[in-house]
Amino acid sequence: MQASGPGFGVGPAGFGFNITGTTNIPIVVEATTNLANGPWVPLHSLNLTNGAFYFSDPTYGRLEYYGNPRPLQLDFCGVWRVGADPKTPVLLADDFGQPNGLCFSLDERHLFVNDTVRKHIRRFDVTADGSLANGRVWAETTGPGKGAPDGMKIDSAGNIYCCGPGGIHVFAPDAACLGVIRMPEGVANFCFGDDDLKSLYVTASTSLYRVRVAIPGTAQWQC
């Protein structure tokens, strides 16, 4: 396991993902080792304050160009939860095209998951046992320019930032589109940074960008 941006990154068979949030480190170490040796191709992961963490499982890590080419072991792409038993991930949803970025609402009552091929964001209710319910399309990332849903974060006001055509799409808590932070090339991921959390550090096709924003983001890693 190695440090990788705002969290820890692991490389399951040549691919990696970030874990963000307040994490139970022993569970993370054991769980990520298990994931690396299993049929999953974790891409984005995040952690609830109760110690569980959730990850998306698209096929990109097993495809040419994106990852390490090898046969798929699952016939669906899902969202999973790892709880007290790190060796037994629980499948929460399996009806995605390519699930990708995900983030919780500020109160952790809702989980947002974007779908790269369908170019939308879905919102789920998080139940008392950590499972998901009432999944529905919450917003769509439409417009001109290169890019599709990928990395996704929430700021301190509850606004959702999501990669999409032309740059980073910003949605209010009620799903109204507040606008697009236009970028000169396709965007894959980003995180809030600097002491005031008012900078977006953006990884694009060939470059790293820094963009200042008006509203502070949320810390992506706390020990």
Summary of the structure (lengths in Angstrom):
residues: 223
radius of gyration: 16.1
end to end distance: 16.3
largest distance: 44.7
contacts: 740
relative contact order: 0.12
helix: 8%
strand: 43%
